């Protein structure tokens, strides 16, 4: 995924029963949150970025968390 001025975009569904997959995105700037709710996806992204995980590795992290 690309970074736009330090901003990482994670798309999550409003309900955890819905799965947001990577194949739905044609633009590499979005990260799919899988089955995580928006609140959980935000927390995971904040903790990962604060821990030094690069934006390019976030998608792999989200895939393993869901």
C-alpha positions in Angstrom: 0.0 0.0 0.0 1.1 3.5 -0.6 1.3 6.2 2.0 -0.1 9.7 1.2 1.7 12.1 3.5 1.9 9.6 6.3 -1.8 8.6 6.1 -2.7 4.9 5.8 -6.2 4.1 4.7 -7.8 0.9 6.2 -11.2 0.0 5.0 -13.4 -2.1 7.3 -17.1 -3.1 7.3 -19.5 -1.8 9.8 -20.3 -5.3 11.0 -17.8 -8.0 11.8 -19.8 -10.6 9.9 -18.8 -8.9 6.7 -15.4 -9.6 5.3 -13.5 -6.9 3.4 -11.0 -8.7 1.2 -7.9 -7.4 -0.6 -9.3 -8.5 -4.0 -12.0 -5.9 -3.8 -9.4 -3.1 -4.1 -7.9 -2.1 -7.4 -6.0 0.7 -5.7 -3.0 -0.4 -3.6 -3.4 2.6 -1.3 -6.2 0.8 0.7 -5.7 -1.9 3.3 -8.5 -4.4 3.8 -9.4 -5.0 7.4 -10.9 -8.4 6.8 -13.5 -9.2 9.5 -12.3 -6.6 12.0 -14.7 -3.9 13.0 -13.6 -0.3 12.2 -12.8 0.2 15.9 -10.6 -2.8 16.1 -9.0 -2.1 12.8 -8.1 1.4 13.9 -6.5 0.1 17.1 -4.6 -2.5 15.3 -3.3 0.0 12.8 -2.3 2.5 15.5 -0.4 -0.1 17.6 1.3 -1.6 14.5 2.4 1.8 13.2 3.6 2.9 16.6 5.6 -0.4 16.9 7.4 0.3 13.7 5.5 -1.9 11.3 5.8 -0.4 7.8 2.7 0.6 5.8 3.6 -2.1 3.3 3.5 -4.8 5.9 0.1 -3.8 7.4 -1.9 -5.8 4.9 -0.2 -9.0 6.0 -0.8 -8.1 9.6 -4.5 -7.5 9.0 -4.8 -10.8 7.1 -3.3 -12.7 10.0 -5.5 -10.9 12.6 -8.8 -11.7 10.9 
